Amino acid sequence: MEHTPTLAELAQDDPELQNYLITQGGRMLSGIEWTDLVLTPSEAPRCPCCERPNDGTVAIRRENTAYCNDVDNWLISCRDCFDYRDEQWKEQWEDYYSMVM
């Protein structure tokens, strides 16, 4: 019978997978993706990033970061700005792991 590696075995020598499990996987396991705190237009009339009026998508969301000070891992923005920054973090992690591996 062939051995099927566990997730821990797969991640052991794969820093990129380790980062994914810590950030994305951790977000899912902790329920953070489902607990974005949406801010009403009276609480946040505009997106702090792009200055567009709040169309109901401005929220406090967890970024794909792992700063020691957890406050630094959160962003107040509209969905478009969050998605843009999330893609930037994804590219930065890919660049980082391509250099260290």
ZAKOLKE-986884 format. One record per atom (N, C-alpha, C): residue number from 1; residue in three letters; chain; atom name; x, y, z. Coordinates in pm, whole numbers, m for minus. Layout:
BEGIN
  pos  code  unit  site       X       Y       Z
  NUM   ALA     A    CA       X       Y       Z
...
***
This chain:
BEGIN
  pos  code  unit  site       X       Y       Z
    1   MET     A     N      83    m117       0
    1   MET     A    CA       0       0       0
    1   MET     A     C      88     125       0
    2   GLU     A     N      61     216     m90
    2   GLU     A    CA     141     337    m105
    2   GLU     A     C     109     438       5
    3   HIS     A     N     216     500      59
    3   HIS     A    CA     199     601     165
    3   HIS     A     C     150     732     104
    4   THR     A     N      41     784     158
    4   THR     A    CA      m9     916     118
    4   THR     A     C      41    1016     220
    5   PRO     A     N     122    1116     176
    5   PRO     A    CA     178    1211     273
    5   PRO     A     C      69    1296     339
    6   THR     A     N      92    1326     465
    6   THR     A    CA       1    1414     537
    6   THR     A     C      31    1558     499
    7   LEU     A     N     m58    1648     535
    7   LEU     A    CA     m36    1790     509
    7   LEU     A     C      89    1839     580
    8   ALA     A     N     113    1792     701
    8   ALA     A    CA     233    1831     775
    8   ALA     A     C     359    1786     703
    9   GLU     A     N     357    1667     646
    9   GLU     A    CA     473    1618     571
    9   GLU     A     C     496    1700     444
   10   LEU     A     N     388    1734     377
   10   LEU     A    CA     400    1815     256
   10   LEU     A     C     456    1954     286
   11   ALA     A     N     415    2011     397
   11   ALA     A    CA     455    2147     432
   11   ALA     A     C     594    2155     492
   12   GLN     A     N     647    2044     536
   12   GLN     A    CA     775    2042     606
   12   GLN     A     C     886    2113     529
   13   ASP     A     N     898    2089     400
   13   ASP     A    CA    1004    2149     319
   13   ASP     A     C     950    2250     218
   14   ASP     A     N     833    2305     243
   14   ASP     A    CA     770    2397     149
   14   ASP     A     C     729    2525     222
   15   PRO     A     N     820    2625     228
   15   PRO     A    CA     788    2749     300
   15   PRO     A     C     664    2820     245
   16   GLU     A     N     641    2810     115
   16   GLU     A    CA     524    2875      57
   16   GLU     A     C     395    2812     109
   17   LEU     A     N     392    2680     117
   17   LEU     A    CA     276    2612     172
   17   LEU     A     C     261    2644     321
   18   GLN     A     N     372    2653     393
   18   GLN     A    CA     366    2690     534
   18   GLN     A     C     301    2827     551
   19   ASN     A     N     343    2925     467
   19   ASN     A    CA     285    3058     475
   19   ASN     A     C     136    3054     444
   20   TYR     A     N      99    2978     343
   20   TYR     A    CA     m43    2968     308
   20   TYR     A     C    m123    2913     426
   21   LEU     A     N     m72    2809     488
   21   LEU     A    CA    m144    2749     600
   21   LEU     A     C    m155    2846     717
   22   ILE     A     N     m50    2923     741
   22   ILE     A    CA     m51    3018     852
   22   ILE     A     C    m147    3134     824
   23   THR     A     N    m143    3189     703
   23   THR     A    CA    m223    3308     674
   23   THR     A     C    m362    3271     624
   24   GLN     A     N    m371    3215     504
   24   GLN     A    CA    m501    3183     447
   24   GLN     A     C    m573    3074     523
   25   GLY     A     N    m503    2966     550
   25   GLY     A    CA    m565    2856     624
   25   GLY     A     C    m605    2899     764
   26   GLY     A     N    m519    2977     827
   26   GLY     A    CA    m551    3026     961
   26   GLY     A     C    m671    3118     960
   27   ARG     A     N    m682    3199     856
   27   ARG     A    CA    m798    3288     845
   27   ARG     A     C    m927    3205     837
   28   MET     A     N    m922    3100     756
   28   MET     A    CA   m1042    3017     740
   28   MET     A     C   m1074    2942     868
   29   LEU     A     N    m972    2883     930
   29   LEU     A    CA    m997    2805    1051
   29   LEU     A     C   m1049    2891    1166
   30   SER     A     N   m1001    3016    1173
   30   SER     A    CA   m1045    3102    1282
   30   SER     A     C   m1177    3172    1249
   31   GLY     A     N   m1226    3157    1126
   31   GLY     A    CA   m1352    3219    1089
   31   GLY     A     C   m1340    3366    1053
   32   ILE     A     N   m1218    3416    1039
   32   ILE     A    CA   m1199    3558    1013
   32   ILE     A     C   m1263    3600     881
   33   GLU     A     N   m1255    3516     778
   33   GLU     A    CA   m1311    3555     649
   33   GLU     A     C   m1460    3579     657
   34   TRP     A     N   m1525    3517     753
   34   TRP     A    CA   m1671    3533     763
   34   TRP     A     C   m1709    3638     867
   35   THR     A     N   m1609    3701     929
   35   THR     A    CA   m1640    3799    1031
   35   THR     A     C   m1589    3937     996
   36   ASP     A     N   m1572    3966     866
   36   ASP     A    CA   m1534    4101     827
   36   ASP     A     C   m1636    4197     887
   37   LEU     A     N   m1586    4301     950
   37   LEU     A    CA   m1676    4398    1014
   37   LEU     A     C   m1710    4506     912
   38   VAL     A     N   m1827    4497     854
   38   VAL     A    CA   m1872    4594     755
   38   VAL     A     C   m1909    4723     826
   39   LEU     A     N   m1860    4835     773
   39   LEU     A    CA   m1886    4966     832
   39   LEU     A     C   m1994    5040     753
   40   THR     A     N   m2087    5098     822
   40   THR     A    CA   m2194    5173     756
   40   THR     A     C   m2139    5306     704
   41   PRO     A     N   m2209    5369     608
   41   PRO     A    CA   m2163    5499     559
   41   PRO     A     C   m2148    5604     670
   42   SER     A     N   m2227    5595     777
   42   SER     A    CA   m2210    5692     886
   42   SER     A     C   m2082    5664     966
   43   GLU     A     N   m2039    5537     973
   43   GLU     A    CA   m1916    5502    1043
   43   GLU     A     C   m1793    5530     958
   44   ALA     A     N   m1805    5508     828
   44   ALA     A    CA   m1695    5530     734
   44   ALA     A     C   m1755    5582     604
   45   PRO     A     N   m1770    5713     592
   45   PRO     A    CA   m1834    5768     473
   45   PRO     A     C   m1758    5740     343
   46   ARG     A     N   m1626    5719     355
   46   ARG     A    CA   m1542    5693     237
   46   ARG     A     C   m1443    5582     267
   47   CYS     A     N   m1396    5518     161
   47   CYS     A    CA   m1288    5421     175
   47   CYS     A     C   m1160    5499     206
   48   PRO     A     N   m1088    5466     313
   48   PRO     A    CA    m965    5538     345
   48   PRO     A     C    m855    5521     241
   49   CYS     A     N    m862    5417     159
   49   CYS     A    CA    m757    5392      59
   49   CYS     A     C    m779    5471     m70
   50   CYS     A     N    m901    5464    m124
   50   CYS     A    CA    m926    5526    m256
   50   CYS     A     C   m1014    5650    m248
   51   GLU     A     N   m1069    5678    m130
   51   GLU     A    CA   m1153    5795    m106
   51   GLU     A     C   m1288    5791    m177
   52   ARG     A     N   m1325    5675    m235
   52   ARG     A    CA   m1458    5665    m294
   52   ARG     A     C   m1563    5657    m184
   53   PRO     A     N   m1684    5706    m212
   53   PRO     A    CA   m1790    5695    m112
   53   PRO     A     C   m1817    5549     m76
   54   ASN     A     N   m1853    5526      50
   54   ASN     A    CA   m1881    5391      98
   54   ASN     A     C   m2008    5340      33
   55   ASP     A     N   m1994    5237     m49
   55   ASP     A    CA   m2110    5177    m117
   55   ASP     A     C   m2158    5052     m42
   56   GLY     A     N   m2119    5041      85
   56   GLY     A    CA   m2159    4926     165
   56   GLY     A     C   m2055    4815     171
   57   THR     A     N   m1940    4838     105
   57   THR     A    CA   m1836    4734     106
   57   THR     A     C   m1717    4771     193
   58   VAL     A     N   m1717    4890     254
   58   VAL     A    CA   m1606    4927     342
   58   VAL     A     C   m1616    4844     469
   59   ALA     A     N   m1505    4778     501
   59   ALA     A    CA   m1505    4689     618
   59   ALA     A     C   m1364    4680     674
   60   ILE     A     N   m1356    4622     793
   60   ILE     A    CA   m1227    4590     853
   60   ILE     A     C   m1201    4443     819
   61   ARG     A     N   m1090    4419     749
   61   ARG     A    CA   m1060    4284     700
   61   ARG     A     C    m917    4244     734
   62   ARG     A     N    m894    4115     748
   62   ARG     A    CA    m762    4059     777
   62   ARG     A     C    m684    4045     648
   63   GLU     A     N    m562    4101     646
   63   GLU     A    CA    m477    4090     527
   63   GLU     A     C    m394    3962     532
   64   ASN     A     N    m332    3931     419
   64   ASN     A    CA    m247    3813     405
   64   ASN     A     C    m107    3845     458
   65   THR     A     N    m101    3880     586
   65   THR     A    CA      24    3916     652
   65   THR     A     C      33    3840     783
   66   ALA     A     N     150    3845     843
   66   ALA     A    CA     169    3776     970
   66   ALA     A     C     255    3861    1063
   67   TYR     A     N     218    3988    1078
   67   TYR     A    CA     293    4077    1167
   67   TYR     A     C     275    4033    1312
   68   CYS     A     N     376    4052    1393
   68   CYS     A    CA     367    4016    1536
   68   CYS     A     C     259    4098    1605
   69   ASN     A     N     252    4227    1572
   69   ASN     A    CA     147    4312    1627
   69   ASN     A     C      22    4291    1541
   70   ASP     A     N     m75    4217    1593
   70   ASP     A    CA    m190    4175    1512
   70   ASP     A     C    m268    4292    1454
   71   VAL     A     N    m265    4407    1517
   71   VAL     A    CA    m337    4525    1465
   71   VAL     A     C    m288    4558    1324
   72   ASP     A     N    m159    4534    1299
   72   ASP     A    CA    m101    4564    1167
   72   ASP     A     C    m147    4468    1058
   73   ASN     A     N    m214    4361    1094
   73   ASN     A    CA    m262    4263     996
   73   ASN     A     C    m401    4295     942
   74   TRP     A     N    m458    4405     985
   74   TRP     A    CA    m595    4441     947
   74   TRP     A     C    m598    4567     863
   75   LEU     A     N    m696    4576     773
   75   LEU     A    CA    m710    4690     682
   75   LEU     A     C    m855    4735     679
   76   ILE     A     N    m876    4866     684
   76   ILE     A    CA   m1009    4923     662
   76   ILE     A     C   m1010    4971     518
   77   SER     A     N   m1100    4914     437
   77   SER     A    CA   m1106    4951     296
   77   SER     A     C   m1233    4898     233
   78   CYS     A     N   m1257    4944     109
   78   CYS     A    CA   m1366    4885      31
   78   CYS     A     C   m1319    4751     m25
   79   ARG     A     N   m1408    4673     m78
   79   ARG     A    CA   m1374    4540    m129
   79   ARG     A     C   m1273    4550    m243
   80   ASP     A     N   m1289    4649    m333
   80   ASP     A    CA   m1196    4661    m447
   80   ASP     A     C   m1053    4686    m399
   81   CYS     A     N   m1037    4778    m304
   81   CYS     A    CA    m902    4807    m252
   81   CYS     A     C    m845    4687    m179
   82   PHE     A     N    m929    4618    m102
   82   PHE     A    CA    m882    4499     m31
   82   PHE     A     C    m836    4392    m130
   83   ASP     A     N    m915    4368    m234
   83   ASP     A    CA    m878    4267    m334
   83   ASP     A     C    m748    4304    m404
   84   TYR     A     N    m730    4433    m433
   84   TYR     A    CA    m607    4480    m497
   84   TYR     A     C    m487    4454    m406
   85   ARG     A     N    m499    4492    m279
   85   ARG     A    CA    m389    4472    m185
   85   ARG     A     C    m365    4324    m159
   86   ASP     A     N    m471    4245    m156
   86   ASP     A    CA    m456    4101    m135
   86   ASP     A     C    m374    4040    m248
   87   GLU     A     N    m400    4085    m370
   87   GLU     A    CA    m323    4037    m485
   87   GLU     A     C    m177    4083    m474
   88   GLN     A     N    m155    4206    m428
   88   GLN     A    CA     m18    4254    m408
   88   GLN     A     C      57    4168    m306
   89   TRP     A     N      m9    4136    m194
   89   TRP     A    CA      55    4051     m94
   89   TRP     A     C      84    3913    m152
   90   LYS     A     N      m6    3860    m231
   90   LYS     A    CA      16    3729    m292
   90   LYS     A     C     141    3732    m379
   91   GLU     A     N     155    3838    m460
   91   GLU     A    CA     273    3852    m546
   91   GLU     A     C     400    3868    m463
   92   GLN     A     N     392    3947    m356
   92   GLN     A    CA     510    3966    m272
   92   GLN     A     C     553    3836    m205
   93   TRP     A     N     458    3756    m157
   93   TRP     A    CA     492    3627     m98
   93   TRP     A     C     553    3535    m204
   94   GLU     A     N     499    3537    m326
   94   GLU     A    CA     555    3454    m433
   94   GLU     A     C     699    3496    m463
   95   ASP     A     N     724    3628    m470
   95   ASP     A    CA     860    3678    m493
   95   ASP     A     C     953    3634    m380
   96   TYR     A     N     907    3650    m258
   96   TYR     A    CA     988    3613    m141
   96   TYR     A     C    1026    3466    m147
   97   TYR     A     N     926    3379    m169
   97   TYR     A    CA     954    3235    m169
   97   TYR     A     C    1036    3193    m290
   98   SER     A     N    1028    3264    m401
   98   SER     A    CA    1111    3230    m515
   98   SER     A     C    1259    3263    m487
   99   MET     A     N    1283    3359    m398
   99   MET     A    CA    1420    3396    m363
   99   MET     A     C    1480    3305    m256
  100   VAL     A     N    1396    3258    m163
  100   VAL     A    CA    1452    3180     m52
  100   VAL     A     C    1456    3031     m80
  101   MET     A     N    1392    2988    m186
  101   MET     A    CA    1391    2845    m216
  101   MET     A     C    1493    2810    m321
***
